[in-house]
Amino acid sequence: MTVSFREINKNTLVPFLYLEFGKLSEATSLPTDKRVLLIGNALKNTGKLVEVFSEKQSKDTFGKGSILHRMAKRFFENNVTQSVRCYGVADPTGAAAAAAVGKINLSGRASNNGEIKLTIGNDEVRVPVANGAVAKAEEDEASVSNDFIDAVNDLDLAVTASLDEENSTATAGVISLTAKNKGKAGKVKLAYDGRQKGVEGIAVSVRQMTGGTGNYDIAPALAAIGAGHYHLIAMPYDDEDNLNKLDVFLADKFSAENLKEGIGFVGIEGNHSELITTASKFNSKFLCLIDSNRPGPAYELVSALVAKVAKSVSDDPALHYHALHLKGIKEKKLEETFNHLENDALLANGVSILDDDHGVRIKSLVTTYQRDEEGNQDDRFKEVVSVFLAGYLRADFAHYLRQKYLRAKLGEDGVNYDPKQLVVTPVLIKGEWLAKYREWLFKGYVQGYDEIKKNISITKDGDRLVFSADLKMINQLRIFLGKINV
């Protein structure tokens, strides 16, 4: 066996014991761990990337109830095995920037002990009410309004509660719920079920949050990433400008020069035709737009989703995400769900869908990619799992070759080279590709080995090795078609 040294002169005459560290000759596979980035509004520490390891750290770092804190909260509820990077976006400023505001109207006097329950996004606020308490107290009387305000502000919600003195009266309290972050993304849905058996004598009504103005720009967040690699990026901004910026950024990362696959996940809302219209604006392998018409904010749903997907892709990049449960996310009402044909149309037009039976679960995740550069129908990267798997396999093969042949010569086939010389030939690289393919086959990443080994082209062109081979990724069990004859 011939041993080569990097540091030691093997011809030295000086007596001594010389030992250097070397590297195992066997090349290893690329790790499958996936990095996640959450981009969202923060109340402090904006404009920089921060690695976050817990929900508490996100609250302390970005501000209690901020959008970014709420995103991290849902992430860690659904994934306790990975840290996440966060980029805090500053709220919009100027005269046009405003926070959304909603109202809760309380009136009357309680005639029994009970509880009022209000839903704010994905969270429930429960307010105990004593017999005789009035909606808005005078002097020493128990005040339902004050108790309600305290209950809201004690929680880590995305809103702040305060008494609207101008519109309140001696017997009726009007509570303002103001988004902690300005702009459209700060809005949260409010819900009160009037059928609930709560407190007799106290009337409750809700006015949904309105307003919320001001523009966001993710360009600084993308610039902060630099040469870094994030496989999953979640953000609350569904406007066309920011989605296009994210698409262009991820397309560059996916290029042959960078070999860094990544997908941006964003929730979109609206009726059936509006969802399709939004998705139809894009033709991207790198954008996953999710139907987020649910009680909670879209950014919380998306953060829970990327937490589950990141764990799944890290465990097995070739496995789809069907039936993964999103903890902490409230489901749609039955009457608001889309039927089979409507869901089929959403998927066909690039809108990802979820299931709301016994909690919110992933149904099918697709990109908005429909056609290739020539305008032809192209399903290669329709599925999110296809983008992650193809990107991983490409990067894994490149990683393997770099480990073994970073400093090598390129020779011709058919020559008996000195084994001491690191010489690469076309037939050698063909063997490496087939060996790697067999490894992927064993792991359940690919299929069709006998077919692909017939379609490999590797030629030497001066200092260049020109390589072309087929890649047939494994299929997913998505649909079972059967007939039972009786």
N, C-alpha and C positions, 0 to 999 in steps of 0.2 A: 504493500500500500504506500503510495506516494503522499507525503504530507507537505503542504505549502504553508509558509509563514508570512504574516503581514508585518510583524515588528522585529522578529528575530532574524539575524543574519546566519543562515545555516552553515556558512563557511568560516565562521569565526574561529580563532585559535585560542582565545582566552578561556581558561578553565572556569566554569561556573555552571549553575543550574538555571536554565532559562525556561520560563513558562509564560505563555501569553494566553489570553482568552480568545476562543474561536466561537464560531456559530455552527450549530447543528446543520448538516448539509441538507436535511430533509426540509423542503419548503412546506409551510403551513397554509391552511385556508384562511380567508379573510374573516374576521369576527362578524357575527350577524347583529350585534347590538346596534340599536337605532337611537339617534339623538333627536330630541324634540325641542322646538322653540315655540314659546307662547309670546305673541305680540299683543299688547293691550294697554289701555289707559291706566296710568298710575297717578296717585296723589303726591308721591314723592319719589326721589331716586329715578328720575326719568332720563332717557338718553344714553343708557348704557346696558350692556349685557350682564346679567347676574345669574350665576348658577344657584338654583334653589333646591333644597332637600326636604322641605316640609311645608305644610300649609301655614304653620305659625310663622316661619321665616318669611313667607310671601306677604303675610299681613303686616309684619313689622317693617319689611323693606318697602312695600309699595302702598301701604295705607289700608286701614281696615275698611272693607267693603268696596275697594276700588275694583274696576273691571279686571285688572291683572291679578289681584288677590283672589277674586271669585273664580277666575279661570284656573289658577293653581290649586285652589281648594277642590274643584271637581277633578282635576288631574290626579291628585294624590288619593282621592276617594276611590279611584279606579285603577291605580297603578302605584304600588308601594315598593316596587323593586328598582325603579329608575329615578334619577334626579332629572330636573328639567331646567333649561335655560329660559330666562325671561327678559324681554325688552320692554321697558316702560315708556309709553308714548305720552307726551304732555297734552293736557287738554287744549282745545282750540282757544284762541284769545281774540280780543277785539269786540266791537259792538255787536257783531253778528253771532257771537258765541254765547250759547245759553244752555242751561240744564233743563231737562224735561221735568214737568211737575204734574202730579196727580192729586186727587182729593178723596178724602174719606169723610162722609157726613154722618154724624151721630146725633140722635135726638131722643128725648123722652126720659123716663125714669124707670129703672129696673123694678120689677115686681117679684122677682125670685133670684136666688143664687144661680149663677150659670157661667157660661164662657162664650166669648165672641171669637170666632176663628176667621182670619183673613189670610189669603194666599198672596204672597208677593214673590213673583217669579216661581222658583222651585221651592220656596220656603213657606212654612206656615207660621203665622203669628197668632198665638193664643193669649187672650186677655181675660183673666178671671174677673167676674163682676158680682158684687155683693147686692143683695136685696136692698132697694132704696137708693142706690147710686144713680146719679144723673149724668146725662151726656156731657154737659159742661157745668162744673160745680161753681157755686158761689160760697165764699168763705170756707167753712169747715166741712162741707158736704163732700162725699167721695166723688171723684171725677173719673168717668170712664175715658174721657178724652186724654187726660193726663196719664192714666195708666196705659192707654194705648200707645201714646208717644214714648213712654219709658220702655215699653215692651219692644217696640221697633228699634229704638236706638241702642238697646242692650245687645241686640243680635248683630252679626257681621253682615248686614244686608247692604245692597247697593244703593240704598236710599236713606235719607235723613228725614225724620218726622218732626214737625213743629206745628203749633196751633196757629191757625189763620185767624188772628184776632179781628180783622176787619169784617169777616163774614160770619163769625161765630156770634151766638146770642147767649142769654142767660141759661137757656135750656137746650141749646143745640150747639154742638162743637163741630167745627170744620178743621180737619187735619190736612196739612200739606205734606205730601211725600215728594221730596226733591232728590233727583238723581245726584249721586256724589261726583259723577263725571259728566262733563258737558258733551253735547253733540248727540247725534242719533243713537249711537251705540249705548248710551247710558239709560235708555228707556227700559222699563221693566213692566210686565203685565201685572195687573191687579185683579183679584177675583174674590167675590163674597157669594157664597151659596145661601140665598135667602130661605132655602128649604131646611137648613140645618136647625135643629132644636137647640136653641141657645138661651138667650135671655129675653124673657117676656117684658115688653114695655120699652125696649130700646130698638129704634129703627136704624138700620145701617144701609147706606148706599155708597157706591163707588163711582168715581170718574177717572177713566183711564188717563195715563200720563200723556201729555201733549208737549209740543215744543221740542227741545233738544236740537240745537242747531250748531253749526260749525264744522269745518272740514278737517280731516286727518290726512297725514301723509306718511306712508311707511318707508319712503326712500331712506331716511336716516337709519332706520332699523336694518334695512337690507345692507346699507353701507357698513354698518357695524359688524356684520357677519364676515365681511371680507372674504378671505380664502377658506373660511370655515365651512363645515358641512353639517347641515341639519336635514334629516330624512323626512321629518314631519313638521310642518309649520302651521300653527293655528292662529287666526286673527279674527276680530269682530267686524271688520270693515268689508262690506259687501258691494261697495261702489265700483263702477267699471274702471275708474282710473287706478285705484289701488290693486284691483285684481289683475289688471294688465301689467302693472309693475312687478307683481309677484310672479306672474307667468314668465315674463322675460328673464327675470333673475334666475328662476329655476331651470329654464331652458338652457341658459348659459352653463349652469352647473352640470347639466346632464350631457353636455357636449363631449365629443371624442377627446378633447384636451383635458377636461376636468374629471370625467368619470364619476360624478357625484349625483346619484339619483335623489330626488326629493319631490314631495307633493305638498301643496298648500290646501288646507282644509278650512272651508268657510261655510257658515250656515246662511241660507237664504230663506225668506219668508214671502208669503203672498198666496193668492189663489192658484189653482192648477195651471191656468194659462200664463199667469205671471211668472211662476217658477220656470216653465219651459222657455219663456221669452228671455229671462235672465241667463239661463244656461246656454241658450242658442247664440249668445253674443260671443262665445268663446269656442275655440277648437284647440284645446290644450291637453297634453298628456299630464300636465302638472297641476291641474286644478280639480279638486273634488268639492263640488257644491252640494250641500245636504239640505233636504227639506226639513226645516227647523220650526215648522208651525206647531209650537207647543207652549205650555204655560210659562216656561222659563226662558231666559235670554238665550239667543242662538250661541253666544260665545261660551256659555257654560256647557251646553250640549256638545259643541265641537271639542272642547277641552277634554270632556269625559271620553269622547270617541277616540281622539288621538292617543289618549292614555292606553286604551284597550288595544288599539291597532299597533302601537309601538311595542307593547309587550308581545303581541302575537307575531309580528314580523321578526322581532328579535329571537323568538323561540323557533320559528320556522318561516322563512321568507316565502315559501311556496304555498302556504295554507291561507284560504280565504277567511273572512271575518264574520260570516253568517252566525247569528244568534248570540253574539257577545253582548252581555247585559251592561247598560250604562247606569251605574249607580248614581243616585242623587238627582235624576232627571225625571220630571213628571210627564206622564204620557198624555196624549191627546184624548179628548172625549170620543166615545165611539162614533157619534154622529159627525165628527170632524175628520175621520180617517178617509183616505182615498180607497176606492175599490180596486179590484185586480187590474182592470183595463186601464184605469188612471195611473196606477203605479207602473204598469208596463210602458205607458207613454212617457212617464217621467224618466225611466231608465234609458229608453231609446233616445231621449233628447239630452242626456248627460246630467240628470238630477239623481243623486243618491237617495235611497229610501231607507226608512227605519220601520220597525214593527212595534206596535203599542199594545200587544197582548201580554198582560201580566208584567208590566214594566216596559221600559224602552230598550229595544234590542236592535242591533244592526241587521238589516235585511240584505242590502246589496250596495256596495260602494263602487262607483264608476267615476271616471274622469269625464271631462267635456269633449274629449277627443273623438272626432267623427271621420275626418277625411285627411288624406295625405297631402303632400305639397302640390300634387297635380290635380287635386280635387276628387280623387277616387275614394270610395268608401273603404275605410281601413279600421279593422277591429283589433289590431295587434295590441294597442295600449288602451283599450276601452276600460278594462278592469284595473282597479287600483293595484291589486295583487300582481298583475302582469308587469306594471312599471317597476315595482319594488323588486320582483324576482329577476327580471331582465337586467336591471341595473346592478343587482348584487352579483349575478353570474359573470357579467362583463368585468366588474371590478375585482372579483375573486380571481379570474384568470390572469388579469393584469398584475395583481398582487403576487400571484404564484410565479409568474415569469420574472418579475423584478427581483424576487428573492433569489432565484437560481441563476439568472443570466444578466444581472445588471452590468457586469463587466465581462463581456464575452466577445469572441471573434465570430465572424459570419463566414462559413465555408460552404463548399459545394458538397452535394451528396456523392456517395461512392468513394470517398477518400478515406484511407485508414490513418486518422490523425493520432498523434502521440497522446495517450490518456492523460498526460500531465497538463495538456493544453485545454483550456475551456473554449471549445469551438462549437458553435451552434450551426446546424444545417437544417434545410427545409424538412427533411424527413424526421429529424429529431423533434422539431416543434409540432409536427403532425402527431407524433406519438404522445407528446405532452398534452395536446388538446384532447385526444381520445382517452388518455388516462384520467384527465380532469372530468371529462364527460361521464366516464364510468363511475367516478366518485359521486358526481351529482345524481346519477341514475340511482345509485344505492341509497342516497339520502331522500329520494322522492322529489327531486327538483325538476327533472327532465324526463324525456321519453324518446323513443325512436332511434336508439343507438345504431342499429343495423343500417338504417336509412341514411343517417347523417354522416357515417364514416365513408360513404360512397361519394359525398359531395363536399370534399375538402380540396381547396386549391392553395398551395403554398409555393411561392417562387422567390428566387433570389434575384434582386435587381441592384447590383452594386452593393452599397452599404445597407440597402433596405431589404427587409423580408416582408413580402406582400402576402397577406393571409386572408382567406375567405372561407367561412364555414357556416353551416346551418345550425340554428338553435331551436329546438322544439321543446318548449316548456310543458310541464305536466298539466293535465286538465284538472278542473275542479268538479266535485260532485255537487252540482247546483240544482239540477232538475231530474226527477225520477219519473219516467213515463212507463206505465204498465197497464196491462189488461188482465183481469181475472175472469175467466170464462166459467160459467156455471150452467 
